[in-house]
Amino acid sequence: MLYSRGHAFIYSQLNRTGSSSTALYLRQFCGPDFTPTTPWTPEIISNDGVVGRVGAREAFSVEPRFQVHMALDAIHAGVGADIWDRCAIVSNMRNPYTRTMSIRNVWERQSRIEASEDANVVRSQVDAMDLEGMGERTRELTHLDGQYALTHVLFTETLESDITALAADRGFTAPPPSRPRLQANDNALKSRHPSEFISSDTRRRIEAAYGWIFDRYGYSRHPDDALLPPACRLPGWSGPTDCLPSVTREALT
């Protein structure tokens, strides 16, 4: 997560959504005007307002309660209501199908599961994933039934334009074209074609675990459409409006 006092935003990282690239860009706007407040001390958060291990060259440590991927209620408890209430609360979102495949591919690179190009093997690995637990963790990190809801959402499928809109809203410099951008390696490409690796049973489990994401943001429930932007990013969207970016569609074009 990141906290910018000068631009009044708190950024919560949801893994495998382009959040690392986003954080590497946003962290430049988190200092040096950060003033530690209890319980935020230099031993817990860097002088630039960066929490976690993103800035590996910075000398600071992180207590277990202050992590890169923190639930919104934990962030709220850590920074306090005064800081929270005057900040935009920002996180990323991604189609649950491509995100599931991306998590699986990371596990492969970390040697947590067998490396394989066989679609049947990959499909069985995805079948064995704790989709229900990951869905619950996603809700903790990004929604919590609205109690600590996001004010701005950066969608993987429209990441560049969404960050540009956030920059306009928060008064910092918009990223140059194609920055930040997602990886283009073989594993990243594999995650963009989930229908080949998603069984019918896993599809039902993903829809159950992430039903609120499909409904709230208008993602297609079919794996073949996993690369399309959510409907809330298209003209005419009439679904839920809470937890959506505070900027208009016109500001994104």
FENGIJO-V736510 format. One record per helix or strand of 2 or more residues. SS is the DSSP state (a for helix, b for strand). FROM is the first residue (numbers start at 1). LEN is the number of residues. Records with the same first field share a line. If there is no record, write none. Layout:
SS: FROM-LEN ; FROM-LEN
This chain:
b: 2-3 ; 9-4 ; 88-6 ; 152-4
a: 19-11 ; 72-8 ; 81-5 ; 96-14 ; 119-9 ; 131-12 ; 144-3 ; 156-15 ; 186-6 ; 194-3 ; 200-10 ; 211-7 ; 223-3 ; 231-3 ; 249-4
